[in-house]
Amino acid sequence: MTCPICAKASDPKYRPFCSKRCADVDLGRWLSGRYAVAADAPEDLEEAAEALAEQARKLH
């Protein structure tokens, strides 16, 4: 198996990544919104947007 970030051989300690660095790069991409999971139904998108707005209101 190769690392999905840099294509080097994966390390069992960080599988499927080769290093902590590549694992952190992947996590950063998820947290920044660079990766996304598509929703099939528009209702799912609306519910997610409402939930996100509610969380934002609670933080402020």
MOLIN-V888524 format. One record per backbone hydrogen bond with DSSP energy under -0.5 kcal/mol. NH is the residue of the N-H (numbers start at 0). CO is the residue of the C=O. If there is no record, write none. Layout:
NH|CO ; NH|CO
//
This chain:
2|7 ; 6|2 ; 9|0 ; 10|16 ; 13|10 ; 14|10 ; 16|13 ; 22|18 ; 23|19 ; 24|20 ; 25|21 ; 26|22 ; 27|23 ; 28|24 ; 29|25 ; 30|26 ; 31|27 ; 32|28 ; 32|29 ; 33|28 ; 34|28 ; 37|35 ; 43|40 ; 44|40 ; 45|41 ; 46|42 ; 47|43 ; 48|44 ; 49|45 ; 50|46 ; 51|47 ; 52|48 ; 53|49 ; 54|50 ; 55|51 ; 56|52 ; 57|53 ; 58|54 ; 59|55
//
